[in-house]
Amino acid sequence: MNNKANEILENLQHFNGTEMFYQIPLIQTRFTDGLKYLANVAKCFWLITDTSVVAKSLMNRSSFVTVDFKKLSEEQQDFTGYECEIVYSDGDDNVLERQRYHATDFPLDELRLFFVNNTLMLPSEY
């Protein structure tokens, strides 16, 4: 993992709870201070938008959704043609949805988020 990723991970540990909620106007979902920071430093507003849209669509199946971003190994990338995947589950390891992306510039190898009460957040902000 590179220095930028390490710095981001270290800074994310400082977010406990949230002072502010930010809203994605088109879909009326909210996200927290920690994700606002992440979106700014990692330039990943796409991640917040995509995961919010999918997690919101799963609310009829689970009121609590875990969102797991993971870069695939080079071997998996060569085999599947995808660089990363995002797995949505109900918190009890029951997979609700899986999305794969051909390319990503997201600096972290993996990240877990929670979506609950129409809000996307870091686990430490729950």
C-alpha positions in Angstrom: 0.0 0.0 0.0 1.3 3.5 -0.8 1.9 6.4 1.5 -1.2 8.2 0.5 -3.3 5.2 1.3 -1.6 4.8 4.7 -2.2 8.5 5.4 -5.9 8.2 4.5 -6.4 5.1 6.6 -4.7 6.8 9.6 -6.8 9.9 9.3 -10.0 7.9 8.9 -9.4 6.4 12.4 -10.1 9.9 13.9 -13.7 10.0 12.8 -16.1 8.9 15.6 -19.7 10.0 15.2 -20.2 13.0 12.9 -20.7 16.7 13.4 -22.4 17.3 10.1 -24.5 15.3 7.5 -24.1 16.0 3.8 -26.8 15.2 1.3 -26.7 13.8 -2.2 -29.6 15.9 -3.6 -30.7 13.7 -6.4 -31.3 10.6 -4.2 -31.8 12.3 -0.8 -29.3 10.1 1.0 -26.8 11.5 3.5 -23.2 10.9 4.3 -20.9 11.8 7.2 -17.8 13.9 8.0 -15.5 10.9 7.5 -16.9 10.2 4.0 -16.7 13.9 3.1 -13.0 13.8 4.1 -12.5 10.6 2.1 -14.2 12.0 -1.0 -12.1 15.1 -0.9 -8.7 13.4 -0.4 -9.3 10.3 -2.5 -11.5 12.1 -5.1 -14.1 9.3 -4.8 -17.5 11.1 -4.9 -18.4 8.3 -7.4 -18.0 5.8 -4.6 -20.3 7.6 -2.2 -22.9 8.1 -5.0 -22.8 4.6 -6.3 -22.9 2.9 -2.9 -25.6 5.2 -1.7 -27.8 4.4 -4.7 -27.3 0.6 -4.4 -27.6 0.5 -0.6 -30.8 2.6 -0.7 -32.3 0.2 -3.3 -31.6 -2.7 -0.8 -33.4 -1.1 2.2 -36.5 -3.2 1.6 -34.4 -6.3 2.1 -32.3 -5.1 5.1 -32.5 -1.9 7.3 -28.7 -2.3 7.8 -26.4 -2.7 4.9 -22.6 -3.3 4.9 -20.7 -2.0 1.9 -17.3 -3.7 1.3 -15.0 -2.2 -1.4 -12.1 -4.5 -2.4 -9.5 -4.4 -5.0 -9.1 -7.8 -6.7 -5.7 -9.5 -6.8 -3.8 -9.3 -10.1 -4.6 -13.0 -10.7 -8.3 -12.3 -10.2 -8.1 -9.2 -12.4 -6.5 -11.2 -15.2 -9.2 -13.9 -14.9 -12.3 -11.7 -14.5 -11.3 -8.5 -16.3 -12.4 -6.5 -13.3 -10.2 -4.4 -11.0 -12.4 -4.1 -8.0 -15.8 -5.1 -6.5 -18.2 -3.8 -4.0 -20.2 -6.3 -2.0 -23.4 -5.3 -0.2 -24.6 -7.5 2.6 -27.0 -7.4 5.6 -24.4 -7.4 8.3 -24.8 -11.2 8.8 -22.7 -12.1 5.7 -25.8 -12.6 3.5 -24.8 -11.0 0.2 -27.6 -8.8 -1.2 -25.8 -7.4 -4.2 -22.3 -7.4 -5.9 -21.0 -4.8 -8.3 -17.8 -5.1 -10.2 -15.8 -2.3 -11.8 -13.4 -2.6 -14.7 -11.1 0.2 -13.5 -10.7 2.2 -10.3 -8.4 5.0 -9.1 -9.4 4.6 -5.5 -6.2 4.5 -3.4 -7.3 2.0 -0.8 -7.2 -1.8 -1.3 -10.3 -2.2 0.8 -12.9 -0.2 2.7 -16.0 -1.1 4.7 -18.9 1.3 5.0 -22.3 1.1 6.7 -25.6 2.3 5.3 -28.3 2.7 7.9 -31.2 5.3 8.3 -30.6 6.6 4.8 -27.0 7.5 5.7 -23.6 6.2 4.5 -20.9 6.2 7.1 -17.6 4.8 8.3 -18.0 1.9 10.9 -16.4 4.2 13.5 -19.2 6.8 12.9 -22.0 4.3 13.5 
